[in-house]
Amino acid sequence: MASGLSNAMIKSKLTSGRYYDKSGTGLHLLVDKRGSKYWVQRYTLNGKRRELGLGSFPNVSLLQAREQALINKRISKEGKDPKGQIKKQKEIPSFREAVDKYLEFKLTEFSNEKHKRQWQSSKKIYAFPVIGNTPVNEITVDHIVQALSAIWADKTETASRLRGRIEHVLSWATVSGYRSGFNPAIWQGNLSELLPSPSSIQEKKHHPALQLVDVQRWWQDLNSRDGVGADALKFMMFCLNRSGEVRGLEWQELHLFNATEADEKGFKGIWTIPGKRMKTKREHRVPITSKMLDLINKQSHSEHNNLVFRGLKGGKLSDMTLSALMKRMNETALIENGIGFIDPKQGNRPAVPHGLRSTFRGWVAENQHSREAAELQLSHHVGSKVEHAYYRTDLIVERARILDAWGNFLERSL
């Protein structure tokens, strides 16, 4: 099937066979009966035709395959075997070593420290005991299945992420010349035939939420507590932003109105969260209500620290600080009256900070406030791109009104 290769063609559904590139390097795409796609290079050495695997698509792009094929062609013209040269020049690393090498280049791409730790810890716990010491060029499908099967049913989301991370590491190993052939960690047409699909076995678990009937009792308890952690949790409850967004709040993100402007707009200012700190990767504006402003004004400024809610050592509060506080509140309620702050829909698990956002959504629905404005306040995508652009500018006033009403509901018991 002699034809030039293009990204569009490669991404399309192809019948099984070989699809040759016109780069003159012997590069071609091999498509098997399952639809899986692999890069293969044919070259001649000492009058004999040979083949060398360059990895699978899309783990290895067309550009990457062409670049490696060109290098290999130059090596073969010198009378050397590209495959042999790779083995001579590079000592094959174990999977554990390959992970370290891969992360040297990739860790800077992670958005926060939590994701870095998750990326590293999942392999340390689940993959290293099985393939940690195995050379990357010897890892097979059987290895991958062995590493994943133990947690595939009970920890499906973790296992699925682990599979993707192993796939990335092995893809890097292929492009780096440490292994050849197809990637044993790819899903489609490979592991998909050996493991049940994640969607068929995974039950989506929600964060336990505070029940509306418990809100004012919970709020009364929280208001009896002092400390920066308690202030941050109160602030989070007033604005319903995610924990990390609140804990990472910096003074320069706040724009406070003067008295005249505040009276005209009906709220005290705007908190603009940069896209790099948002889960959605989009800038998000939050109206600052009077109750939020009271908590902001309560925090001390520092010339050397931009954080509004600072930990004991001046750094960012940990996520555990807010979680532990809610855990203590639940335990106190159990001791005092035998009724904690639990979510019956989530197996009677104690409510957690992220679940407060669900509590707010329930209150919005019950009180017939604007669903669109509420979802925007939670930084959820609403409607089309055109609608979303409109809502971001025009519904901030409506969001401020909803947050004011929500704050009044919280303080009804005080």
ROLOZA-966448 format. One record per residue (C-alpha): residue number from 1; x, y, z. Coordinates in nm, 2 decimals. Layout:
+-----+--------+--------+--------+
| num |     px |     py |     pz |
+-----+--------+--------+--------+
| NUM |      X |      Y |      Z |
...
+-----+--------+--------+--------+
This chain:
+-----+--------+--------+--------+
| num |     px |     py |     pz |
+-----+--------+--------+--------+
|   1 |   0.00 |   0.00 |   0.00 |
|   2 |   0.25 |   0.26 |  -0.12 |
|   3 |   0.13 |   0.61 |  -0.02 |
|   4 |   0.25 |   0.91 |   0.16 |
|   5 |   0.16 |   0.94 |   0.53 |
|   6 |  -0.01 |   1.23 |   0.69 |
|   7 |  -0.14 |   1.30 |   1.04 |
|   8 |  -0.50 |   1.30 |   0.92 |
|   9 |  -0.45 |   0.97 |   0.74 |
|  10 |  -0.28 |   0.80 |   1.04 |
|  11 |  -0.55 |   0.91 |   1.28 |
|  12 |  -0.82 |   0.77 |   1.05 |
|  13 |  -0.96 |   0.41 |   1.07 |
|  14 |  -0.73 |   0.20 |   0.85 |
|  15 |  -0.76 |  -0.16 |   0.74 |
|  16 |  -0.48 |  -0.40 |   0.83 |
|  17 |  -0.16 |  -0.37 |   0.62 |
|  18 |   0.15 |  -0.16 |   0.57 |
|  19 |   0.13 |   0.21 |   0.49 |
|  20 |   0.46 |   0.35 |   0.36 |
|  21 |   0.60 |   0.69 |   0.41 |
|  22 |   0.76 |   0.88 |   0.12 |
|  23 |   1.05 |   1.00 |   0.33 |
|  24 |   1.29 |   0.75 |   0.16 |
|  25 |   1.39 |   0.60 |   0.50 |
|  26 |   1.19 |   0.27 |   0.48 |
|  27 |   0.95 |   0.40 |   0.74 |
|  28 |   0.60 |   0.26 |   0.73 |
|  29 |   0.30 |   0.22 |   0.95 |
|  30 |   0.19 |  -0.13 |   1.03 |
|  31 |  -0.18 |  -0.18 |   1.11 |
|  32 |  -0.28 |  -0.51 |   1.26 |
|  33 |  -0.62 |  -0.68 |   1.24 |
|  34 |  -0.72 |  -0.52 |   1.57 |
|  35 |  -0.65 |  -0.17 |   1.43 |
|  36 |  -0.35 |  -0.11 |   1.64 |
|  37 |  -0.08 |   0.09 |   1.47 |
|  38 |   0.30 |   0.05 |   1.50 |
|  39 |   0.60 |   0.22 |   1.34 |
|  40 |   0.84 |  -0.01 |   1.15 |
|  41 |   1.15 |   0.08 |   0.96 |
|  42 |   1.30 |  -0.14 |   0.69 |
|  43 |   1.66 |  -0.10 |   0.61 |
|  44 |   1.94 |  -0.28 |   0.43 |
|  45 |   2.26 |  -0.39 |   0.60 |
|  46 |   2.53 |  -0.59 |   0.42 |
|  47 |   2.29 |  -0.67 |   0.15 |
|  48 |   2.03 |  -0.81 |   0.39 |
|  49 |   1.69 |  -0.65 |   0.46 |
|  50 |   1.61 |  -0.59 |   0.82 |
|  51 |   1.33 |  -0.44 |   1.02 |
|  52 |   1.33 |  -0.22 |   1.34 |
|  53 |   1.03 |  -0.13 |   1.55 |
|  54 |   1.01 |   0.24 |   1.64 |
|  55 |   0.71 |   0.23 |   1.88 |
|  56 |   0.33 |   0.26 |   1.85 |
|  57 |   0.10 |   0.54 |   1.73 |
|  58 |  -0.01 |   0.77 |   1.89 |
|  59 |   0.26 |   0.73 |   2.15 |
|  60 |   0.52 |   0.80 |   1.88 |
|  61 |   0.41 |   1.08 |   1.64 |
|  62 |   0.47 |   1.08 |   1.27 |
|  63 |   0.74 |   1.35 |   1.31 |
|  64 |   0.92 |   1.16 |   1.59 |
|  65 |   0.91 |   0.84 |   1.38 |
|  66 |   1.05 |   1.02 |   1.07 |
|  67 |   1.33 |   1.18 |   1.28 |
|  68 |   1.44 |   0.85 |   1.43 |
|  69 |   1.41 |   0.67 |   1.09 |
|  70 |   1.64 |   0.93 |   0.94 |
|  71 |   1.90 |   0.88 |   1.21 |
|  72 |   1.88 |   0.50 |   1.17 |
|  73 |   1.93 |   0.54 |   0.79 |
|  74 |   2.25 |   0.74 |   0.84 |
|  75 |   2.38 |   0.47 |   1.08 |
|  76 |   2.31 |   0.19 |   0.84 |
|  77 |   2.48 |   0.38 |   0.55 |
|  78 |   2.79 |   0.37 |   0.77 |
|  79 |   2.77 |  -0.01 |   0.77 |
|  80 |   2.65 |  -0.02 |   1.13 |
|  81 |   2.33 |  -0.18 |   1.26 |
|  82 |   2.10 |   0.09 |   1.41 |
|  83 |   1.96 |  -0.17 |   1.65 |
|  84 |   2.31 |  -0.28 |   1.75 |
|  85 |   2.42 |   0.08 |   1.79 |
|  86 |   2.14 |   0.15 |   2.03 |
|  87 |   2.23 |  -0.15 |   2.25 |
|  88 |   2.60 |  -0.05 |   2.25 |
|  89 |   2.54 |   0.31 |   2.33 |
|  90 |   2.28 |   0.27 |   2.59 |
|  91 |   2.26 |   0.04 |   2.89 |
|  92 |   1.89 |  -0.07 |   2.91 |
|  93 |   1.74 |   0.08 |   3.23 |
|  94 |   1.49 |  -0.10 |   3.46 |
|  95 |   1.14 |   0.03 |   3.47 |
|  96 |   1.22 |   0.20 |   3.80 |
|  97 |   1.52 |   0.38 |   3.64 |
|  98 |   1.32 |   0.47 |   3.33 |
|  99 |   1.05 |   0.64 |   3.55 |
| 100 |   1.32 |   0.85 |   3.71 |
| 101 |   1.47 |   0.95 |   3.37 |
| 102 |   1.12 |   1.03 |   3.23 |
| 103 |   1.03 |   1.24 |   3.53 |
| 104 |   1.35 |   1.44 |   3.50 |
| 105 |   1.20 |   1.60 |   3.18 |
| 106 |   0.83 |   1.58 |   3.26 |
| 107 |   0.78 |   1.69 |   3.62 |
| 108 |   0.79 |   2.06 |   3.53 |
| 109 |   0.47 |   2.00 |   3.32 |
| 110 |   0.26 |   1.91 |   3.63 |
| 111 |   0.03 |   2.18 |   3.75 |
| 112 |   0.09 |   2.13 |   4.12 |
| 113 |   0.29 |   1.92 |   4.38 |
| 114 |  -0.01 |   1.70 |   4.46 |
| 115 |  -0.02 |   1.57 |   4.10 |
| 116 |   0.36 |   1.51 |   4.10 |
| 117 |   0.33 |   1.30 |   4.42 |
| 118 |   0.03 |   1.11 |   4.28 |
| 119 |   0.22 |   1.03 |   3.96 |
| 120 |   0.52 |   0.90 |   4.15 |
| 121 |   0.34 |   0.72 |   4.43 |
| 122 |   0.10 |   0.51 |   4.22 |
| 123 |   0.39 |   0.34 |   4.04 |
| 124 |   0.59 |   0.29 |   4.36 |
| 125 |   0.30 |   0.12 |   4.53 |
| 126 |   0.15 |  -0.09 |   4.24 |
| 127 |   0.39 |  -0.11 |   3.95 |
| 128 |   0.74 |  -0.13 |   4.11 |
| 129 |   0.67 |  -0.46 |   4.30 |
| 130 |   0.59 |  -0.63 |   3.96 |
| 131 |   0.81 |  -0.45 |   3.70 |
| 132 |   1.03 |  -0.21 |   3.90 |
| 133 |   1.35 |  -0.41 |   3.84 |
| 134 |   1.26 |  -0.54 |   3.49 |
| 135 |   1.45 |  -0.39 |   3.20 |
| 136 |   1.22 |  -0.18 |   2.99 |
| 137 |   1.29 |  -0.38 |   2.68 |
| 138 |   1.17 |  -0.70 |   2.84 |
| 139 |   0.83 |  -0.57 |   2.97 |
| 140 |   0.54 |  -0.76 |   2.81 |
| 141 |   0.16 |  -0.75 |   2.82 |
| 142 |   0.17 |  -1.02 |   3.09 |
| 143 |   0.37 |  -0.79 |   3.31 |
| 144 |   0.12 |  -0.50 |   3.27 |
| 145 |  -0.18 |  -0.72 |   3.33 |
| 146 |  -0.01 |  -0.86 |   3.65 |
| 147 |   0.05 |  -0.51 |   3.78 |
| 148 |  -0.30 |  -0.38 |   3.70 |
| 149 |  -0.53 |  -0.68 |   3.77 |
| 150 |  -0.48 |  -0.66 |   4.15 |
| 151 |  -0.65 |  -0.32 |   4.17 |
| 152 |  -0.85 |  -0.31 |   3.84 |
| 153 |  -1.18 |  -0.39 |   4.01 |
| 154 |  -1.15 |  -0.22 |   4.35 |
| 155 |  -0.95 |   0.08 |   4.25 |
| 156 |  -1.04 |   0.13 |   3.89 |
| 157 |  -0.97 |   0.50 |   3.85 |
| 158 |  -0.62 |   0.45 |   4.01 |
| 159 |  -0.55 |   0.15 |   3.80 |
| 160 |  -0.66 |   0.33 |   3.48 |
| 161 |  -0.44 |   0.62 |   3.55 |
| 162 |  -0.15 |   0.39 |   3.64 |
| 163 |  -0.19 |   0.21 |   3.30 |
| 164 |  -0.17 |   0.55 |   3.12 |
| 165 |   0.14 |   0.65 |   3.31 |
| 166 |   0.31 |   0.32 |   3.24 |
| 167 |   0.22 |   0.37 |   2.87 |
| 168 |   0.39 |   0.71 |   2.87 |
| 169 |   0.71 |   0.58 |   3.04 |
| 170 |   0.74 |   0.29 |   2.79 |
| 171 |   0.67 |   0.52 |   2.50 |
| 172 |   0.95 |   0.75 |   2.62 |
| 173 |   1.17 |   0.44 |   2.64 |
| 174 |   1.09 |   0.35 |   2.28 |
| 175 |   1.16 |   0.69 |   2.14 |
| 176 |   1.48 |   0.70 |   2.35 |
| 177 |   1.60 |   0.38 |   2.19 |
| 178 |   1.57 |   0.16 |   2.50 |
| 179 |   1.31 |  -0.07 |   2.36 |
| 180 |   1.14 |  -0.14 |   2.02 |
| 181 |   0.81 |  -0.28 |   1.91 |
| 182 |   0.46 |  -0.21 |   2.03 |
| 183 |   0.38 |  -0.06 |   2.37 |
| 184 |   0.23 |  -0.34 |   2.59 |
| 185 |   0.05 |  -0.08 |   2.81 |
| 186 |  -0.17 |   0.06 |   2.53 |
| 187 |  -0.54 |   0.01 |   2.59 |
| 188 |  -0.72 |  -0.01 |   2.25 |
| 189 |  -0.68 |  -0.35 |   2.08 |
| 190 |  -0.45 |  -0.47 |   2.35 |
| 191 |  -0.54 |  -0.45 |   2.72 |
| 192 |  -0.90 |  -0.38 |   2.62 |
| 193 |  -0.91 |  -0.75 |   2.52 |
| 194 |  -0.78 |  -0.87 |   2.86 |
| 195 |  -0.94 |  -0.64 |   3.11 |
| 196 |  -1.30 |  -0.52 |   3.15 |
| 197 |  -1.35 |  -0.16 |   3.05 |
| 198 |  -1.33 |   0.09 |   3.34 |
| 199 |  -1.67 |   0.23 |   3.26 |
| 200 |  -1.83 |  -0.11 |   3.30 |
| 201 |  -1.70 |  -0.17 |   3.65 |
| 202 |  -1.64 |   0.17 |   3.80 |
| 203 |  -1.90 |   0.32 |   4.02 |
| 204 |  -1.86 |   0.69 |   4.03 |
| 205 |  -1.81 |   0.80 |   4.39 |
| 206 |  -1.90 |   1.15 |   4.49 |
| 207 |  -1.76 |   1.35 |   4.78 |
| 208 |  -1.97 |   1.32 |   5.09 |
| 209 |  -2.18 |   1.63 |   5.12 |
| 210 |  -2.32 |   1.82 |   5.42 |
| 211 |  -2.70 |   1.78 |   5.44 |
| 212 |  -2.90 |   2.09 |   5.42 |
| 213 |  -3.08 |   2.01 |   5.74 |
| 214 |  -2.74 |   2.00 |   5.91 |
| 215 |  -2.59 |   2.32 |   5.76 |
| 216 |  -2.68 |   2.57 |   6.03 |
| 217 |  -2.58 |   2.33 |   6.31 |
| 218 |  -2.25 |   2.28 |   6.13 |
| 219 |  -2.20 |   2.65 |   6.07 |
| 220 |  -2.26 |   2.73 |   6.43 |
| 221 |  -1.99 |   2.49 |   6.53 |
| 222 |  -1.75 |   2.62 |   6.27 |
| 223 |  -1.80 |   2.98 |   6.39 |
| 224 |  -1.71 |   2.88 |   6.74 |
| 225 |  -1.36 |   2.78 |   6.62 |
| 226 |  -1.06 |   3.01 |   6.57 |
| 227 |  -0.75 |   2.99 |   6.36 |
| 228 |  -0.65 |   3.04 |   6.00 |
| 229 |  -0.78 |   2.70 |   5.90 |
| 230 |  -1.12 |   2.77 |   6.03 |
| 231 |  -1.12 |   3.11 |   5.85 |
| 232 |  -1.02 |   2.95 |   5.53 |
| 233 |  -1.30 |   2.69 |   5.56 |
| 234 |  -1.55 |   2.97 |   5.64 |
| 235 |  -1.43 |   3.16 |   5.33 |
| 236 |  -1.46 |   2.85 |   5.12 |
| 237 |  -1.82 |   2.80 |   5.25 |
| 238 |  -1.91 |   3.16 |   5.15 |
| 239 |  -1.77 |   3.14 |   4.80 |
| 240 |  -1.78 |   2.77 |   4.72 |
| 241 |  -1.45 |   2.76 |   4.55 |
| 242 |  -1.23 |   2.45 |   4.56 |
| 243 |  -1.01 |   2.40 |   4.86 |
| 244 |  -0.68 |   2.46 |   4.66 |
| 245 |  -0.82 |   2.78 |   4.51 |
| 246 |  -0.90 |   2.92 |   4.85 |
| 247 |  -0.58 |   2.80 |   5.02 |
| 248 |  -0.37 |   2.95 |   4.73 |
| 249 |  -0.55 |   3.29 |   4.74 |
| 250 |  -0.29 |   3.57 |   4.71 |
| 251 |  -0.34 |   3.94 |   4.79 |
| 252 |  -0.27 |   4.05 |   4.43 |
| 253 |  -0.56 |   3.85 |   4.30 |
| 254 |  -0.80 |   4.07 |   4.50 |
| 255 |  -0.95 |   4.39 |   4.35 |
| 256 |  -1.16 |   4.57 |   4.62 |
| 257 |  -1.41 |   4.84 |   4.52 |
| 258 |  -1.43 |   5.18 |   4.69 |
| 259 |  -1.75 |   5.26 |   4.88 |
| 260 |  -1.93 |   5.42 |   4.58 |
| 261 |  -1.84 |   5.14 |   4.34 |
| 262 |  -1.94 |   4.88 |   4.59 |
| 263 |  -2.28 |   5.04 |   4.64 |
| 264 |  -2.34 |   5.06 |   4.26 |
| 265 |  -2.24 |   4.70 |   4.19 |
| 266 |  -2.39 |   4.54 |   4.51 |
| 267 |  -2.07 |   4.36 |   4.61 |
| 268 |  -1.73 |   4.45 |   4.75 |
| 269 |  -1.49 |   4.35 |   4.48 |
| 270 |  -1.36 |   4.08 |   4.25 |
| 271 |  -1.13 |   3.79 |   4.32 |
| 272 |  -0.96 |   3.69 |   3.99 |
| 273 |  -0.81 |   3.35 |   4.00 |
| 274 |  -0.55 |   3.29 |   3.72 |
| 275 |  -0.60 |   3.00 |   3.49 |
| 276 |  -0.29 |   2.82 |   3.61 |
| 277 |  -0.46 |   2.77 |   3.95 |
| 278 |  -0.79 |   2.66 |   3.82 |
| 279 |  -0.89 |   2.30 |   3.75 |
| 280 |  -1.04 |   2.42 |   3.42 |
| 281 |  -0.72 |   2.61 |   3.33 |
| 282 |  -0.94 |   2.92 |   3.26 |
| 283 |  -0.93 |   3.24 |   3.45 |
| 284 |  -1.22 |   3.26 |   3.70 |
| 285 |  -1.38 |   3.57 |   3.86 |
| 286 |  -1.54 |   3.55 |   4.20 |
| 287 |  -1.76 |   3.83 |   4.34 |
| 288 |  -1.64 |   3.93 |   4.69 |
| 289 |  -1.93 |   3.96 |   4.93 |
| 290 |  -1.93 |   4.16 |   5.26 |
| 291 |  -1.89 |   3.84 |   5.46 |
| 292 |  -1.60 |   3.73 |   5.25 |
| 293 |  -1.44 |   4.07 |   5.29 |
| 294 |  -1.47 |   4.05 |   5.67 |
| 295 |  -1.26 |   3.73 |   5.66 |
| 296 |  -1.01 |   3.88 |   5.42 |
| 297 |  -0.96 |   4.19 |   5.65 |
| 298 |  -0.91 |   3.96 |   5.94 |
| 299 |  -0.59 |   3.82 |   5.79 |
| 300 |  -0.25 |   3.98 |   5.84 |
| 301 |  -0.04 |   4.12 |   5.55 |
| 302 |   0.33 |   4.02 |   5.51 |
| 303 |   0.58 |   4.19 |   5.28 |
| 304 |   0.75 |   3.86 |   5.22 |
| 305 |   0.44 |   3.64 |   5.17 |
| 306 |   0.15 |   3.69 |   4.92 |
| 307 |  -0.08 |   3.43 |   5.07 |
| 308 |  -0.39 |   3.55 |   5.24 |
| 309 |  -0.45 |   3.23 |   5.44 |
| 310 |  -0.10 |   3.13 |   5.57 |
| 311 |   0.00 |   2.82 |   5.76 |
| 312 |   0.19 |   2.82 |   6.09 |
| 313 |   0.52 |   2.83 |   5.91 |
| 314 |   0.41 |   3.09 |   5.66 |
| 315 |   0.35 |   2.85 |   5.38 |
| 316 |   0.03 |   2.74 |   5.20 |
| 317 |  -0.23 |   2.56 |   5.42 |
| 318 |  -0.25 |   2.19 |   5.34 |
| 319 |  -0.56 |   2.03 |   5.21 |
| 320 |  -0.55 |   1.81 |   5.52 |
| 321 |  -0.59 |   2.12 |   5.74 |
| 322 |  -0.95 |   2.17 |   5.62 |
| 323 |  -1.03 |   1.80 |   5.60 |
| 324 |  -0.90 |   1.74 |   5.95 |
| 325 |  -1.10 |   2.03 |   6.08 |
| 326 |  -1.43 |   1.89 |   5.93 |
| 327 |  -1.34 |   1.55 |   6.07 |
| 328 |  -1.30 |   1.70 |   6.42 |
| 329 |  -1.63 |   1.88 |   6.38 |
| 330 |  -1.80 |   1.55 |   6.30 |
| 331 |  -1.65 |   1.38 |   6.60 |
| 332 |  -1.75 |   1.66 |   6.83 |
| 333 |  -2.11 |   1.64 |   6.70 |
| 334 |  -2.12 |   1.27 |   6.76 |
| 335 |  -1.99 |   1.31 |   7.12 |
| 336 |  -2.24 |   1.59 |   7.20 |
| 337 |  -2.56 |   1.46 |   7.06 |
| 338 |  -2.48 |   1.13 |   6.88 |
| 339 |  -2.55 |   1.29 |   6.54 |
| 340 |  -2.26 |   1.37 |   6.32 |
| 341 |  -2.24 |   1.54 |   5.98 |
| 342 |  -2.27 |   1.25 |   5.74 |
| 343 |  -2.40 |   1.19 |   5.39 |
| 344 |  -2.66 |   0.90 |   5.38 |
| 345 |  -2.62 |   0.89 |   5.00 |
| 346 |  -2.25 |   0.81 |   5.03 |
| 347 |  -2.26 |   0.53 |   5.28 |
| 348 |  -2.30 |   0.76 |   5.58 |
| 349 |  -1.95 |   0.89 |   5.53 |
| 350 |  -1.86 |   1.22 |   5.71 |
| 351 |  -1.89 |   1.53 |   5.49 |
| 352 |  -1.57 |   1.66 |   5.34 |
| 353 |  -1.47 |   2.01 |   5.22 |
| 354 |  -1.53 |   1.94 |   4.85 |
| 355 |  -1.87 |   1.81 |   4.93 |
| 356 |  -1.98 |   2.15 |   5.05 |
| 357 |  -2.01 |   2.25 |   4.68 |
| 358 |  -2.28 |   1.98 |   4.64 |
| 359 |  -2.46 |   2.12 |   4.95 |
| 360 |  -2.47 |   2.46 |   4.78 |
| 361 |  -2.61 |   2.31 |   4.46 |
| 362 |  -2.89 |   2.15 |   4.66 |
| 363 |  -2.97 |   2.47 |   4.83 |
| 364 |  -2.98 |   2.66 |   4.49 |
| 365 |  -3.22 |   2.41 |   4.35 |
| 366 |  -3.44 |   2.41 |   4.66 |
| 367 |  -3.46 |   2.79 |   4.66 |
| 368 |  -3.50 |   2.82 |   4.28 |
| 369 |  -3.20 |   3.04 |   4.22 |
| 370 |  -3.04 |   3.06 |   3.88 |
| 371 |  -2.88 |   2.72 |   3.80 |
| 372 |  -2.66 |   2.88 |   3.53 |
| 373 |  -2.52 |   3.14 |   3.78 |
| 374 |  -2.46 |   2.88 |   4.04 |
| 375 |  -2.27 |   2.65 |   3.81 |
| 376 |  -2.06 |   2.94 |   3.70 |
| 377 |  -1.98 |   3.02 |   4.06 |
| 378 |  -1.86 |   2.66 |   4.09 |
| 379 |  -1.65 |   2.72 |   3.78 |
| 380 |  -1.84 |   2.46 |   3.58 |
| 381 |  -1.88 |   2.49 |   3.21 |
| 382 |  -2.22 |   2.62 |   3.11 |
| 383 |  -2.37 |   2.59 |   2.75 |
| 384 |  -2.18 |   2.68 |   2.44 |
| 385 |  -1.86 |   2.89 |   2.42 |
| 386 |  -2.07 |   3.19 |   2.32 |
| 387 |  -2.30 |   3.14 |   2.62 |
| 388 |  -2.01 |   3.08 |   2.85 |
| 389 |  -1.84 |   3.41 |   2.75 |
| 390 |  -2.17 |   3.59 |   2.81 |
| 391 |  -2.23 |   3.44 |   3.15 |
| 392 |  -1.87 |   3.52 |   3.27 |
| 393 |  -1.93 |   3.89 |   3.22 |
| 394 |  -2.30 |   3.94 |   3.29 |
| 395 |  -2.38 |   3.69 |   3.56 |
| 396 |  -2.13 |   3.80 |   3.82 |
| 397 |  -2.39 |   4.04 |   3.97 |
| 398 |  -2.64 |   3.75 |   3.99 |
| 399 |  -2.37 |   3.53 |   4.14 |
| 400 |  -2.30 |   3.80 |   4.41 |
| 401 |  -2.68 |   3.81 |   4.49 |
| 402 |  -2.69 |   3.43 |   4.53 |
| 403 |  -2.38 |   3.43 |   4.75 |
| 404 |  -2.53 |   3.70 |   4.97 |
| 405 |  -2.85 |   3.49 |   5.01 |
| 406 |  -2.64 |   3.18 |   5.08 |
| 407 |  -2.44 |   3.37 |   5.35 |
| 408 |  -2.76 |   3.49 |   5.51 |
| 409 |  -2.89 |   3.13 |   5.51 |
| 410 |  -2.57 |   3.01 |   5.68 |
| 411 |  -2.59 |   3.27 |   5.96 |
| 412 |  -2.95 |   3.23 |   6.03 |
| 413 |  -2.86 |   3.02 |   6.34 |
| 414 |  -2.61 |   3.27 |   6.48 |
+-----+--------+--------+--------+
